[in-house]
Amino acid sequence: MSQTTLPPTAYAPGASPPDRSPSLPVGLARAAWRMVTLNRKVMAGSSIVGFFVLVAIIGPFVMTQDPMRYTRNLLAPPSAAHLLGTNQGGQDLSSQLVVGTRDSVTWAFVAGLAVTVIAITIGLVSGYFGGIIDDLLSLITNVFLVIPSFPLAIVAVEFFSRTTLTIVLIVALTNWPWGARVLRAQTLSLRSREFVTAARASGEHTWRIIFFEIFPNVISVVAASFITTTIQVLLAIAGLEFLGFGQSSIVSWGTMLYDAYSGGALLIGAWWWFAPPGICIALLGAGLALLNFGIDEVADPRLRRRVRLVRQKKAATA
Amino acid sequence: MRRLLRRLGIYLLAIWAAITVNFFLPRLAPGNPAAVVFDRLAQHGNVSPEAIKALEIEFGINTTDPLWLQYLKYLDNLIHGNLGVSTNYFPSSVGDIIRQDLPWTLTLLTVSVLLSFTLGTLIGIYMAWRRGSALDTILSSLMTFFYSILYPWLALMAVYFLGYRFGWFPFADGYDIETTPGWNLDFIASAVRHAILPALTIIVSTVAGWMITMRNSMITTLSEDYIMMARAKGLTSRRVMFAYAARNAILPSVTGFAIAVGAVVGGQLLVEIVFSYPGIGYALFQAIQSQDYALADGILLLVIIATVVMNLIVDVLYAVLDPRMRQERSA
C-alpha cells in the first residue's frame, strides 16, 4: 500500500524520476502554477478572476474616499478627482465600484459555495443510496429543476427583510437542483465500481464511503458545477438587487445599478454611473466561464483537438 | 408513454409546490404583509366585500379557519382564476391586469427566444464545422463575455446608446400613444418598432448560451464514425452538416431549452422594467416597489406555471425529435 518502500527501478524506463520533494509551500505553489497554466483559457480565466479577487481584498484599502460620503460635486462626469465621476448624491463612483467589488465577489462565491454544498450532499446521497431515498430526492430535484429559480426567488424574498444575507440564502436555496442532478448521475455510475465495493466490504462507514471514496472522484464535476453556479448566483443576486431587494446600507454592483436606474441616470445621461458595474459583472462572469471551458477542454480531449477529417480535407485541397 | 406520464407527474408536483410556497410564505413572513395590503386598499375607500374576502383568503387574516381549510379555500380561489385585487390599479383585479399585460410579454418572449435559439444554434453549427478558424476563435472568446451579461444592464446600455443617444429606436413603452391598440397597421408597425430594442437585448444576452451548447455538442458529434461514413460516401457538406451531425447534436439544446427559457423569463422581466414595456415584468416591478403583494404573487405564480407548461411541451417535442425515445415508449 505505502509507496515509500518502492525501489528506484520501479519507474518505467524512459520516464524521468520525480523531482526531489520540495518543501510544502513550494510544492503547493508549483502545483497551483501548473493548474492555472493548463491551457490558454484557464490562464486567461484565472487571471481575470484573480484580478477581481485581488481588488476585493486590497481595493477598499487603496480607495481612500468613503464610497457613501455625499459631496457637492453632483453627477460629475469622470475626471482626475473622480475617476468614474459621481452620482446624484455626489458620491464617488470609483470608490463605490471598488468597495462594491468586495461585496459582489464575496457574496457570489459564498452563495456559489453554499449551492455546491447542497448539491453535493443531495446528489451524492441520492446517487449512492438508490432505492426510496433516491426516488424521493430525485423527485424533489426534478420538481425544483422545472420551477424557474429567479421568479421563485422573488416570491421568497419579497416578504423578508432586505439584507444581503436574505438574498444570498434565497438564491442558494433556489439554485441547487442542476448541480445535484449532475452529481447524482456521476455518483450512480461510480457506485458499483470495485473500489466502492471494496470499501463497503472492508466495513467502512457509509458516510466515509460517500465523502472520502466517491467524492474525490467527482471533484472535477464539482469544480465545474461550482464555477457555473457562481456565475448564476452572481447574476441572480445582482438581478434581485436591481429589483430593489438590496440592502440599502451597503454598496455592491447590483445596488449601484438599482440606484442608477431608480435615480434616473438614463434620463440624465450619466452613463458612467450604470456602465461600469455591469461591465464588471460581465467580465467576472467571462473569467469564470473561460475557466470552466478551459477545464472542459482538459477533461474532454475531443473539445481540444481538431476533428481529423477536417484536417485531412484541408490537406487534400491544399 | 410511461416516461411522459412520469414527467407529467413531476410537472404537476412542480405547480403544486409553487402554489404551496406562494400560500405559506406570506403567512410565515415577519411584518404582516397582509396588513400592508389592507392599509393600501383602505385608502381607496369603497372596496367590494368580495375583493376583501379574496385577499383575506390569500393572506390568511381575519379568519379562524384552521390552516388546512385556509389552504383549500386558497386553492379553490386559484382554480377559479381569482387572484385578488391589485392595490396599485384598484379596482382592477389581478387577473384583469395580467390578461391585459400578458400578450405583450408572451409575444416579445416567443419572438426573441425563437430568433435567439435559431441564430445561436446555426452559428454554433458553423463554429463547430469551422473550428479553430479565426471566426470560431473570435466568436468563442466574445461569447464568454455575453454569456454572463446581466440583462437589465444590457437593456440600460441599449436604451442609453441606441435609443437615447443615437435615437435609432424608440426605447420606452410598447407603442406610440397616438395609435389606437387593435388590428390596424399603424399600431402594429409602432408596436414592432418599440419591440426591436427589448428583443435585441434579450437575443444578445441569450444567444451565447445556445451557441456554446450547440458548438460543443456538434464537435462531439462530428467525431462520430457515422459522420466519417457520410463523408466517405461523398455526401455534400451541407447534408453531412445538417442531416447527419446537427440533427443529433441539437438534442442537448432541446433538453436544455425549457430550463433556459425559465432563466430567460426571469431576465425578460428585468428587461421590460428598463424599457417600461407594458408587459407583466414592468407591472411586477411596480407591484414590488409599492408592496402590491397580490399582484406580484399573481404574476410570479403565472410565470412559474407557464414555464412548467413549456417544459412539458418541450418533453413531447423531444420524443418526436429523438427516435430512441419513441422506441422506448412503444416498448
Interface residues (C-beta under 8 A of the other chain):
Chain A: L139 N142 V143 F144 L145 V146 I147 P148 S149 F150 P151 L152 I154 V155 A156 E158 F159 F160 S161 W178 I231 L234 L235 A238 G239 F242 L243 G244 F245 L257 A260 Y261 A265 L266 G269 W271 F274 A275 P277 G278 I281 A282 L283 L284 G285 A286 L288 A289 L290 F293 D296 D300 R302 L303 R306 V307 L309 V310
Chain B: I10 Y11 L13 A14 A17 A18 V21 N22 L25 P26 L28 A29 P30 G31 P33 W129 R131 G132 S140 S141 T144 F145 F146 Y147 S148 I149 L150 Y151 P152 W153 L154 L156 M157 V159 Y160 F161 Y164 R165 I212 N216 I219 T220 L222 S223 I227 M228 R231 A258 I259 G262 A263 V265 G266 G267 L269 L270 I273 V274 L284 F285 I288 Q289 Y293 A296 D297 L300 L301 V303 I304 T307 V308 N311
